[in-house]
Amino acid sequence: MKFTFIDIRSARLELERAFDQLSRPMQPQPVFACSTADMPPAADFPDSVLRNTTLNILAVSDGANWRRQDTGATI
């Protein structure tokens, strides 16, 4: 398959638009949701947010632990 300059430019513009939407969303975005038992290691996701469906709260990784956003306690 042979690509033309226009095909490549069009694909590049589409990728740029998609990246812009991810980096600067114009509307609320879904948050990753999982149960307490299925939470990934906090160390693998520093400064990330998830919704704990078991506790029905948001949690933020401090790089070592997942911290509840209602009390600040570790999960």
C-alpha positions as CSV (number, residue, x, y, z in Angstrom):
1,M,0.0,0.0,0.0
2,K,1.3,3.4,-0.9
3,F,0.6,6.4,1.2
4,T,0.5,10.0,-0.1
5,F,1.6,13.1,1.7
6,I,-2.1,14.0,2.1
7,D,-2.9,10.7,3.7
8,I,-0.1,11.1,6.2
9,R,-1.0,14.7,7.0
10,S,-4.6,13.8,7.5
11,A,-3.7,11.0,9.9
12,R,-1.3,13.3,11.8
13,L,-4.0,16.0,12.2
14,E,-6.4,13.4,13.5
15,L,-3.9,12.1,16.0
16,E,-3.2,15.7,17.1
17,R,-6.9,16.4,17.7
18,A,-7.3,13.2,19.7
19,F,-4.3,14.0,21.8
20,D,-5.5,17.5,22.5
21,Q,-8.9,16.1,23.6
22,L,-7.1,13.7,26.0
23,S,-4.7,16.3,27.4
24,R,-7.3,19.1,27.7
25,P,-10.8,17.5,28.0
26,M,-13.7,19.8,27.4
27,Q,-16.1,17.7,29.5
28,P,-16.0,15.3,32.5
29,Q,-14.1,12.1,31.9
30,P,-14.8,8.7,33.4
31,V,-12.6,7.6,36.3
32,F,-11.2,4.1,36.5
33,A,-13.4,2.1,38.9
34,C,-12.5,-1.1,40.7
35,S,-13.3,-2.9,44.0
36,T,-10.9,-2.8,46.9
37,A,-9.7,-6.3,46.1
38,D,-8.9,-5.3,42.5
39,M,-7.0,-2.1,43.1
40,P,-3.6,-2.0,41.4
41,P,-0.4,-1.3,43.3
42,A,-0.3,2.4,44.3
43,A,3.4,2.5,43.5
44,D,2.7,1.7,39.9
45,F,0.3,4.8,39.6
46,P,1.7,7.7,41.6
47,D,-0.6,10.8,41.5
48,S,-3.4,8.8,39.9
49,V,-7.1,8.7,40.8
50,L,-9.5,5.8,40.9
51,R,-13.0,5.2,42.3
52,N,-13.2,2.4,44.8
53,T,-16.6,0.7,44.2
54,T,-16.5,-1.3,47.4
55,L,-16.2,1.9,49.5
56,N,-17.9,4.2,47.0
57,I,-15.1,6.8,47.3
58,L,-12.3,8.4,45.3
59,A,-8.8,7.4,46.1
60,V,-5.5,9.0,45.1
61,S,-2.1,7.2,45.0
62,D,0.6,9.0,46.9
63,G,3.2,6.7,45.3
64,A,3.1,4.2,48.1
65,N,-0.6,3.8,49.2
66,W,-4.0,4.5,47.9
67,R,-5.5,7.3,50.1
68,R,-9.2,7.8,50.7
69,Q,-10.3,11.3,49.7
70,D,-13.0,11.5,52.4
71,T,-10.7,10.8,55.4
72,G,-7.1,10.7,54.0
73,A,-6.7,7.2,55.4
74,T,-4.9,4.5,53.5
75,I,-6.9,1.7,51.8
